[in-house]
Amino acid sequence: MIKISGLTFDYPGHRALHQVSLEVAAGSVTALVGSNGAGKTTLMRCIAGLETPLAGSINVAGMDVLEQPREVHRIMGYLSDFYGLYQALTVAQCFEYAAAAQGLPAPAIPQAIQTTAQQLGLTDRLQQTCDKLSRGLRQRVAIGQAIIHAPKILLLDEPASGLDPEARASLAGLFRQLQANGMTLLVSSHILAELDEYSTHMLALREGRVLEYRALIHDNSQHAPQKSLRVTLAQADARLSAQLATEPALQVTASNEHSADFNFSGDEHALAALLARLIASGLPVCGFSDQKENLQQSYLRSVATYENGQTNHLSKTGSAS
């Protein structure tokens, strides 16, 4: 759905994006994560055709963003982290203006307004002017303007900023529904626990470079090809590592005398048999649980891998000199 190749963007005296290349699959929800200044907003603005890169190409649904920006905008919604609303307009008028600006036929606009208001819990606010709304409600109106034309692609920069916990949970449900309807979402947020609720992929940026882009594994069920597990002992036992080493269906990723993390290939019956063998060996097993890596752990692992690589590179460079 989105294909980026060799994207480079410069601000005066600063390179914000360095040869960024990736492909975002249709129907995915990609969590765009990174520290402040990583290039997240710049990348989104380039995809939206609001910035002109120094080099590289961006294709959205087969269209070149630089060559066909208006056509791309027809199928794209974008919410900036610094959005603006017309204070004197009602919520309904804001939605009507956004729908008309996106080229929706006039007869379709009233229904689009009602559908969007219902999705965002704003039906009873349609006749209120924006200057009378709270920050959280204003944020919802801004999101509504971005989705009023039912775009195929939605770019959201800090969409949950200013929302209360209940509204954030509702927003996560909305994003899952939009994805189920075939929409592709790219969402930037510093609230990684929130992104973890609905994201299918993670795109991690660091200093304008792609640290990692990969699918997130949320399923640790019996249908998953491999499970991440942890076994915990009631007391230290030096035999734990040796016993696990005899099991061909698992790969230990971390261990000590108190516990071990491992990846296991097999169904629930094989898992039950493994637990039985560990107990029969005399190990004082007190815990046996799934270990699911969340989005924050994935991101921090990517950062650590990148920084270790940079350190090793500098060490080799120093040795060579």
Steps between C-alpha positions, in 0.01 A plus 500: 500500500787739585840451339791725599840478335818690590311784671733777616383828650703798619415794720754788492812359661335172599419173321167377635465182291784283370425271205176366648363202308203280595164363387185527711253220427137574420267447794775528762520726805859617534623649826754771416726527804816686590638769726441871445683610188512148352325616182149365560307817419725581203441153357124538537500842337701365208256212454213749510666711230542798732880503479732458202791264569853555379506155340302180477149400402167436672222300338155468655257252343706510183509882481810717527442741790725767346341475157136442601448660843133592446407149389680357804318739733165362380578162654699622801412647837760689704491631856790723594628517856423873484154505348270800460123539526276790403389624841176662383379196304289224649626142499258421217628796298862391552414153372304645208790725401751213523276269296450761228872579492571130444261490205207309651182548291258740672219239537738265686624756752212492755531123542880524523461755780263275696718191450818679608333659802367162612843336462658768721220546755425852380137465393373716787769762430431565133335838561761626747767741383860387534594780739263344757662155487759349733845409369404133477183573304689733268746217434213273406364762259844523336508120459152516352615750239776257401265204448185674374567391141569134594861502377693186410804626692502688829805678645466601865761699693436469875125438458436424869660819632259666743257208516390346829544124559143420398533698177835333427345155538218606267754632250689169503173325423436741212843432349442124519166548326654717229763233438231232486332708230820490294662830596881526531615700803835656593486626859767692689479522878720513808246285686633160393263301721211656313651423157553142612123452525435529128825506301594217263846637408772710659711758317778626727699810401823627653675816383314491170585137426286187508599290800252227426177439311327173574173329581404475865406158636196527727390138484649259752214253455515134409486600132817710517802329338718577802432603858717715726489350848656535845547231761560617859628289790402531866868485591829513312596180325815470287347213301249722320717593201623145452146359510373751242798421277368145460175627345525518117176699456618808688770765472613673818538878465594585859551297815637490853452269798159653583331528159538460126343659193466289187323465166296184463367330186206270561131481583335510842542125552876525436515793738323302773742212447796737531371634831447144626859404412641807678307415815590129476868595483469640851511870408288710743289665228270771637430698185449422131370792293485670162747780439366753248734780397304824502559797272716688748725197550526456122596865455757500780653181362530665157667805657743283697592304186559824309711656775707183541563503126609863513731427793658203322545708185675776694720245678608346169561845350710597801701178481563548127629851552 
